[in-house]
Amino acid sequence: MLYFQVWRIKQDNMVYGGHGPGIDWDVDRRLPWARIVADCRDWALLAAEATDKAPDLIATICWIDASDL
């Protein structure tokens, strides 16, 4: 995972950057790619679960490929 962002849609239908859940986590890039992907997926699920729940919030996750390293 490259990044996880939370966006807020205001009544004017504009999208504003918000803040994530504040979970600190670093990727150990020395691990095998499959392990990195699994760890990042787990982190993204934890971050999504820790994010405030509101009908005007949208979470986005940007994934990368092993060739991007």
C-alpha positions in Angstrom: 0.0 0.0 0.0 1.4 3.4 -1.0 -1.0 5.5 1.1 -4.4 5.6 2.9 -6.4 8.8 2.9 -9.7 10.0 4.4 -11.7 12.6 2.5 -14.7 14.5 3.6 -17.5 15.5 1.2 -19.1 18.8 2.3 -22.5 20.1 1.5 -21.2 22.0 -1.5 -20.2 18.6 -3.0 -16.5 19.5 -2.8 -14.1 17.0 -1.5 -11.7 18.0 1.3 -8.7 16.1 2.5 -9.1 14.9 6.0 -6.8 13.1 8.4 -6.4 9.4 8.9 -6.6 7.5 12.1 -3.1 8.3 13.2 -1.8 4.8 13.2 2.0 4.8 13.0 3.4 1.9 11.0 6.5 1.3 8.8 6.8 -1.2 6.1 9.8 -3.5 6.3 10.9 -3.5 2.7 13.4 -6.3 3.3 10.5 -8.9 3.6 9.3 -10.9 0.6 6.7 -9.1 -1.5 3.9 -11.4 -0.6 4.5 -10.7 3.1 4.7 -6.9 2.5 1.3 -7.0 0.7 -0.3 -9.0 3.5 1.1 -6.7 6.2 -0.1 -3.6 4.3 -3.5 -5.1 3.7 -3.8 -5.8 7.5 -2.6 -2.2 8.2 -5.2 -0.7 5.8 -8.0 -2.7 7.5 -6.9 -1.5 10.9 -6.7 2.1 9.7 -10.1 1.9 8.1 -11.6 0.4 11.3 -10.0 3.1 13.4 -11.3 5.9 11.2 -14.3 7.9 12.3 -17.6 6.6 10.9 -19.6 9.3 9.2 -21.7 9.3 6.0 -19.7 12.2 4.6 -16.3 10.4 4.8 -14.6 8.3 2.1 -11.4 6.4 2.6 -9.1 5.7 -0.4 -6.3 3.2 -0.6 -3.6 3.4 -3.2 -1.8 0.2 -3.9 1.6 -0.3 -5.6 3.2 -3.1 -7.4 6.5 -4.9 -6.6 8.0 -3.3 -9.7 7.3 0.2 -8.2 9.9 -0.5 -5.4 
